[in-house]
Amino acid sequence: MCGIIGLAFAEGSGVASALVRGLKRLEYRGYDSMGVAVIEGPGRLVVRKAAGKIEEVARRTGVLGLRGRVGIGHTRWATHGPPNDVNAHPHTDCGGRVAVVHNGVIRNYASLRRELESRGHRLVSETDTELVAHLVEDYLSRGYSFLEALAFLGRVLRGSYALALLHSGEPERVYFVRYKSPLVVGLGDGVNAVASDITAVLDVARDVVVLEDGEFGWIAPGEVAIYRPRGDGGFEPLPPGELRRRVKRVEWTPESASKAGYPHYMLKEIYEQPQALSETLEGIIEDPRLERAAELVAGSKGLFIVGAGTSYHAGLAGQYYLSRLAGVVGHVVVASEHKVYTPGVGEDSVVVAVSQSGETFDTLEAVREWRRRGARIVGVTNVVGSALDRESDVTLYLRAGPEIGVAATKTFLAQTILLQTLAVAAARMTGRLSGGEARGLLAVLEGASETVRKAILASEGVAREEAGRLKAANSMYIIGRGIGARLAMEAALKVKEVSYIHAEAYPAGESKHGPIALVEPEFKVYVLASSDSPEIVGNALEMKARGGSVTVVSPSDLDLDIPEGIEVLRMPPTGGEILLDAYSLTPYFQLLAYHLAVARGYDPDKPRNLAKTVTVE
């Protein structure tokens, strides 16, 4: 999740230092490179950028020596192309007259790049962003205005994007476009701003306008213009009255703004899941690496999925869908136990290694050992250029943005949707799905973002109230069948790691083989009723018969015959689609864990004894 900022000052020449201050406000989002572009005078557009930390890059490239009143800046979290100086933003067109910074993922970048190159454009980076500068250049060369060029972008770009742009011929303006990636306009005294996050503009503005999908326009030192597309293909300005009504006063401190007003990063990241899922799915569907990874998985003679903690649970979900959709069955391996499976790994094996950070020690040890034995590696990670990325034959990127909270939330569901997409692609390879059927399932997955949004809204109040009742509990069960059993493991982990309440997950059918012995009056039992296992009602009845305090969590359209005395939490409907169960059922337990931690007086962002990335054995 990149950070962008654009500033237009009425006087002075301090835009470069102000851009650096704004970018420092965005550091919490994570980044691997930074850069700025400043118009130093009519026709003079200057770009300074490199991989590295903000202060070091600013010093090494002479950023603070730039003089101008209008500029744009960027902190990059790599998605297309490794983190290096060339791939750092801003990017420019062939003539060096247009500069652009970007947050988001452009899905059809490969086809657009080929089209531009066929018309003589020379693109030098591996990013999806650079093509935007060349597209604008192309439109300008045909006689269109800059605003018309921005309107054309909205018609040809697919994916998500928040853009800030400069044109050397217009030294008073910063242009912007917003579609599915956040962007705000800041209104200050003698300065106006545009940024991906309110945090970045707090030094210069406290009045903001949150842009809506499809809107574009420009800021100048004393003016702001916002336009929106019309149904006939044209565009129109936002009426002044509507613009005034949309101005909001921000009273946040910079620290609270880095959390977007949320008290903790964990809660913020739970609420970021709709956008994270959209960006992950948009980024992977048209990534040519997906087809290569699917070929490896579908053709493997021995498949191993390896991960640790939350990534292991995502691997369990991934294997469920690979088996169910593609008929590909493999071993899901806890990374620290990889040596048990090593004798069975060879040249005909394929390993899907899942690690949010790409630096998890045990996962990397498994990858390196199995690679030495001839296995092919498919990496699944959130960090371009990480060790796992470098060790993999094919890497699939989450594009979920940085996750600051130690307890993984948005990256679990991002891993899940990516592995589901891999399973659909593999099923197409094995012939289990036709092209039309595969496209149909991908269309189902496009509903994941909305499902998780509704689940968060449905869960927030209920989870907070339940946390107040359960804050003195010592233990609980979370059980399920099918995909529900796998989701229960992640739910239990969340409760354990941030609230310190013992929570045990297991397949519900195992109850009579030992676990039910612990159930006594008021013992808390959560039952995940997923779309593939309505028979789990019998297990809920078993727990209730022993005096347990039983709550069934299910999609609202799942037909369950549940008697009185068992609480039922109805989550968003899934239409019977097993691909959507994770997004309907998971948010409640994330929010329950969060509110339990807060109710018990603990900081959910900093659970004791834990680190975000485990880089030791």
Secondary structure, DSSP 8 states (H G I E B T S, - for coil): --EEEEEEESSSSBHHHHHHHHHHHTGGG--SEEEEEEEEETTEEEEEEEES-HHHHHHHHTGGG--BSEEEEEEE--SSS-SSTTTSS-EE-TTS-EEEEEEEEETTHHHHHHHHHHTT----SS-SSHHHHHHHHHHHHTT--HHHHHHHHHHH--EEEEEEEEETT-TT-EEEEEEBS--EEEEESSEEEEESSGGGGTTTEEEEEE--TT-EEEEETTEEEEEEE-TTS-EEE--HHHHHHH-EE----HHHHHTTT-SSHHHHHHHTHHHHHHHHHHHHHT-HHHHHHHHHHHT-SEEEEEE-THHHHHHHHHHHHIIIII----EEEEGGGGGGTGGG--TTEEEEEEESSS--HHHHHHHHHHHHTT-EEEEEESSTTSHHHHH-SEEEE-------SSS--HHHHHHHHHHHHHHHHHHHHHTSS-HHHHHHHHHHHTTHHHHHHHHHHHHHHHHHHHHHHHTT--EEEEEESTHHHHHHHHHHHHHHHHH--EEEEEEGGGGGGTGGGG--TT-EEEEE--TT-GGGHHHHHHHHHTT-EEEEEEETTS-----TTSEEEEE---TT-GGGHHHHHHHHHHHHHHHHHHHTT--TTS-TT--SS----
